[in-house]
Amino acid sequence: MAAVNANPPAQYFTSLSRNYGRQTGNSTRAIFASILGRISPSIASSSAIHDNAGGVGTATSVILEDLAPTSPDDIPEVLITDNNPGMIAAAKEAFRDISSRITATEADSQDLSNISDAVFTHSIVNFSVFLFSDALQALREIHRTLQPHGVAVLLTWKRFGFGSTVHVAQSLVRPDLPPMPIPGSHFMHEGVLRDFVIKAGFNEEKVQVHHDETIRKDEDLEGMRDFMLGDISKMATKDWTDEEKGRWPSAVDEAIQKEVEQYGGIQFEAWTVIAHK
């Protein structure tokens, strides 16, 4: 299936950086936390980690919570990179008290030429690979910057709960129009990310694929509702009349209720690829 360039504009991510966890219903955090124990070799204070296209450093915060360091020496060296200045600013603020061990800087995942070969023990891409304009090149850069026997941990959506819910809301108001495109939707298909990883240079025998999921409910639903009524609504209701746009909030509420009735909350499913160099 051909890729659809449906990536939101940069200002969308800048806005999201201000309240990332709440507006995403902590979905990316929850799934990464659930797979952390599956990573081998496990992350330790001696690790050198790249939180690649890491946004506000969600994966890094999960790692620190798991390690529960009692001194700076217990904290691994982490480089958080992202191409959005707002995300990096938020990451710097989040980890400013331990900036001697955790660095956040703007960088393009498809061009890490400022990073030497074989630097990292762990390279993590937590729900960003589908946003890369050249995913294969970004994955090649991951392979290059990993140490021998290093591990890449890549997560992408199988079912994007936001997208599914927004599509239902759209159909309640304008069933005659096609649903809003989901960025990198081709990665939702089984095996797509795995095949990219192998093409990037990883040995097929050292690549594992897992299916993971989380259901976000209760207080997380409030943040996700705000998200769906925020900047994303501009994309979802593009070219609608003012009267139709006025019906969007109630349509979102109905779509969320349908999701809750079916799953108990908003359901997110992921493909997790763990690849050893």
C-alpha positions as CSV (number, residue, x, y, z in Angstrom):
1,M,0.0,0.0,0.0
2,A,1.4,3.4,-0.9
3,A,2.2,5.8,1.9
4,V,-0.1,8.8,2.4
5,N,1.6,12.0,3.4
6,A,-0.9,13.0,6.1
7,N,1.6,14.5,8.6
8,P,0.2,17.4,10.6
9,P,2.0,20.8,10.4
10,A,4.9,21.6,12.7
11,Q,2.8,23.9,14.9
12,Y,0.5,21.0,15.7
13,F,3.4,19.2,17.5
14,T,4.5,22.5,19.1
15,S,1.1,22.9,20.6
16,L,1.0,19.2,21.7
17,S,4.3,19.5,23.5
18,R,2.8,21.8,26.1
19,N,0.6,19.0,27.5
20,Y,1.7,15.9,25.7
21,G,0.9,13.2,28.3
22,R,-2.6,14.4,29.1
23,Q,-3.7,15.0,25.5
24,T,-2.4,11.6,24.4
25,G,-4.1,9.9,27.3
26,N,-0.7,8.7,28.3
27,S,-1.1,6.0,25.5
28,T,2.5,6.1,24.2
29,R,3.8,6.1,27.8
30,A,1.7,3.1,28.8
31,I,2.6,0.9,25.9
32,F,6.3,1.7,26.2
33,A,6.2,1.0,30.0
34,S,4.6,-2.4,29.3
35,I,7.4,-3.5,26.9
36,L,10.4,-2.2,28.9
37,G,11.0,-5.5,30.6
38,R,11.1,-7.3,27.3
39,I,14.2,-5.3,26.2
40,S,17.4,-7.3,26.3
41,P,20.0,-6.4,27.3
42,S,18.0,-4.5,29.8
43,I,18.6,-0.8,30.3
44,A,21.1,0.0,33.2
45,S,23.1,2.9,34.5
46,S,25.9,1.9,32.2
47,S,23.7,2.2,29.1
48,A,24.0,4.8,26.4
49,I,20.5,5.6,25.1
50,H,19.1,7.4,22.1
51,D,15.5,8.5,22.6
52,N,15.1,9.2,18.9
53,A,12.4,11.5,17.7
54,G,11.6,11.4,21.4
55,G,9.4,14.4,21.7
56,V,9.2,15.5,25.3
57,G,11.2,12.5,26.4
58,T,8.3,10.1,27.2
59,A,10.4,7.0,26.9
60,T,13.2,8.5,28.9
61,S,10.8,9.3,31.8
62,V,9.6,5.7,31.8
63,I,13.1,4.4,31.9
64,L,14.0,6.7,34.9
65,E,10.8,5.7,36.7
66,D,11.8,2.0,36.2
67,L,15.4,2.5,37.4
68,A,14.4,4.7,40.3
69,P,17.9,6.2,40.6
70,T,19.1,7.4,44.0
71,S,22.1,9.3,42.7
72,P,23.3,10.8,39.4
73,D,25.6,7.7,39.0
74,D,22.5,5.5,38.7
75,I,21.3,7.4,35.6
76,P,22.3,6.2,32.2
77,E,23.5,8.7,29.5
78,V,20.5,9.6,27.4
79,L,20.3,11.7,24.2
80,I,16.8,12.9,23.4
81,T,16.5,14.2,19.8
82,D,13.5,15.6,17.9
83,N,13.1,18.0,15.0
84,N,10.5,20.1,16.7
85,P,11.8,23.0,18.9
86,G,8.8,22.9,21.2
87,M,9.2,19.3,22.0
88,I,12.9,19.7,22.8
89,A,12.2,22.8,24.9
90,A,9.7,20.7,26.9
91,A,12.2,17.8,27.3
92,K,14.9,20.2,28.5
93,E,12.6,21.6,31.1
94,A,11.5,18.1,32.2
95,F,15.1,16.9,32.8
96,R,16.8,20.1,33.7
97,D,17.8,18.9,37.2
98,I,19.7,16.0,35.7
99,S,21.0,17.6,32.5
100,S,24.5,16.3,33.2
101,R,23.2,12.8,32.2
102,I,20.3,13.6,29.9
103,T,20.7,15.9,26.9
104,A,17.9,17.1,24.6
105,T,18.7,18.6,21.3
106,E,17.1,19.3,17.9
107,A,18.1,16.8,15.3
108,D,16.7,15.2,12.1
109,S,16.4,11.4,12.6
110,Q,17.1,10.9,8.9
111,D,20.5,12.7,9.2
112,L,22.4,12.0,12.4
113,S,25.8,12.9,10.8
114,N,26.8,14.7,14.0
115,I,26.7,11.4,15.8
116,S,29.5,9.0,15.4
117,D,29.1,5.3,14.5
118,A,28.5,2.8,17.2
119,V,27.6,5.2,20.1
120,F,24.4,3.8,21.6
121,T,23.6,0.5,23.4
122,H,19.9,1.2,23.0
123,S,18.0,3.3,20.3
124,I,14.3,3.9,20.9
125,V,11.7,5.3,18.6
126,N,8.5,5.5,20.5
127,F,5.7,6.1,18.1
128,S,7.4,8.3,15.6
129,V,8.7,6.1,12.8
130,F,5.5,6.6,10.8
131,L,6.1,10.4,10.8
132,F,9.5,10.1,9.0
133,S,9.5,11.3,5.4
134,D,12.2,8.7,4.7
135,A,11.8,6.0,7.3
136,L,14.3,3.6,5.7
137,Q,17.1,6.3,5.9
138,A,16.2,7.0,9.6
139,L,16.4,3.3,10.4
140,R,19.8,3.1,8.6
141,E,21.0,5.9,10.9
142,I,19.7,3.9,13.9
143,H,21.7,0.9,12.7
144,R,24.8,2.9,12.1
145,T,24.8,4.7,15.5
146,L,24.1,1.5,17.5
147,Q,27.1,-0.3,19.1
148,P,27.7,-4.0,18.1
149,H,25.1,-6.1,19.9
150,G,23.1,-2.9,20.6
151,V,19.3,-3.0,20.4
152,A,16.7,-0.9,18.6
153,V,13.3,-0.6,20.1
154,L,10.6,0.6,17.6
155,L,6.9,1.1,18.3
156,T,4.2,2.0,15.8
157,W,0.5,1.9,15.8
158,K,-1.6,-1.1,14.8
159,R,-4.8,0.6,15.9
160,F,-4.6,4.4,16.6
161,G,-7.4,4.9,19.0
162,F,-7.5,8.6,18.4
163,G,-7.9,8.1,14.6
164,S,-10.5,5.5,15.0
165,T,-12.6,7.7,17.3
166,V,-12.2,10.8,15.1
167,H,-13.3,8.8,12.1
168,V,-16.5,7.8,13.9
169,A,-17.1,11.4,14.9
170,Q,-16.6,12.5,11.3
171,S,-19.0,9.9,10.0
172,L,-21.7,11.2,12.5
173,V,-21.6,14.6,10.9
174,R,-20.4,14.1,7.3
175,P,-20.7,10.4,6.4
176,D,-20.4,11.4,2.7
177,L,-16.8,12.5,3.1
178,P,-13.7,10.3,3.3
179,P,-12.2,10.1,6.9
180,M,-9.2,12.1,7.9
181,P,-6.0,10.4,6.7
182,I,-3.8,8.9,9.5
183,P,-0.1,9.7,9.2
184,G,2.0,6.7,8.1
185,S,-1.1,4.4,8.0
186,H,0.8,1.8,6.0
187,F,2.9,1.0,9.1
188,M,-0.3,-0.2,10.7
189,H,-0.1,-3.4,8.6
190,E,1.6,-6.4,10.0
191,G,5.2,-6.9,8.9
192,V,5.7,-3.4,7.4
193,L,7.9,-2.0,10.1
194,R,9.8,-5.3,10.4
195,D,10.6,-5.3,6.7
196,F,11.9,-1.7,6.9
197,V,14.1,-2.7,9.8
198,I,15.6,-5.6,7.9
199,K,16.2,-3.4,4.8
200,A,18.0,-1.0,7.0
201,G,20.6,-3.6,7.8
202,F,19.4,-5.6,10.8
203,N,19.7,-9.4,10.5
204,E,16.3,-11.0,10.0
205,E,17.1,-13.6,12.6
206,K,17.6,-10.9,15.2
207,V,14.4,-9.1,14.7
208,Q,11.4,-9.8,17.0
209,V,7.8,-8.5,16.5
210,H,5.2,-8.2,19.3
211,H,1.6,-7.0,19.5
212,D,0.9,-4.8,22.4
213,E,-2.2,-2.7,23.5
214,T,-3.6,-0.4,26.1
215,I,-7.1,0.9,26.9
216,R,-7.1,4.5,28.1
217,K,-10.1,5.4,30.3
218,D,-11.3,7.5,33.3
219,E,-9.2,10.7,33.6
220,D,-7.2,9.9,30.4
221,L,-10.4,10.3,28.4
222,E,-10.7,14.0,29.4
223,G,-7.3,14.8,28.0
224,M,-8.0,12.9,24.8
225,R,-11.3,14.8,24.4
226,D,-9.4,18.0,24.7
227,F,-7.0,16.7,22.0
228,M,-9.8,15.9,19.6
229,L,-11.4,19.3,20.2
230,G,-8.1,21.1,19.7
231,D,-5.8,21.4,16.7
232,I,-6.8,18.0,15.3
233,S,-10.3,19.3,14.8
234,K,-9.1,21.7,12.2
235,M,-7.9,18.8,10.1
236,A,-11.0,16.6,10.9
237,T,-13.5,19.4,9.9
238,K,-11.6,20.9,7.0
239,D,-14.0,22.4,4.5
240,W,-17.1,21.9,6.7
241,T,-19.7,24.6,7.2
242,D,-19.9,26.5,10.4
243,E,-23.1,24.7,11.3
244,E,-21.3,21.3,10.8
245,K,-18.3,22.4,12.8
246,G,-20.7,23.4,15.6
247,R,-21.8,19.8,15.8
248,W,-18.2,18.5,16.2
249,P,-18.0,18.5,20.1
250,S,-21.2,16.5,20.4
251,A,-20.0,14.1,17.7
252,V,-16.7,13.6,19.5
253,D,-18.6,12.8,22.8
254,E,-20.8,10.3,21.0
255,A,-17.8,8.7,19.3
256,I,-15.9,8.4,22.6
257,Q,-19.0,6.8,24.2
258,K,-19.2,4.3,21.4
259,E,-15.6,3.4,22.0
260,V,-16.1,3.0,25.7
261,E,-19.1,0.8,25.2
262,Q,-17.1,-1.5,22.9
263,Y,-13.7,-1.6,24.7
264,G,-14.1,0.0,28.1
265,G,-12.1,3.0,27.0
266,I,-10.2,4.2,23.9
267,Q,-8.2,1.2,22.6
268,F,-4.7,1.6,21.2
269,E,-2.8,-1.3,19.7
270,A,0.8,-1.3,18.7
271,W,3.5,-3.3,16.8
272,T,6.7,-3.4,18.8
273,V,9.9,-4.4,16.9
274,I,13.0,-5.2,18.9
275,A,16.1,-5.6,16.7
276,H,19.6,-6.5,17.7
277,K,22.6,-5.4,15.7
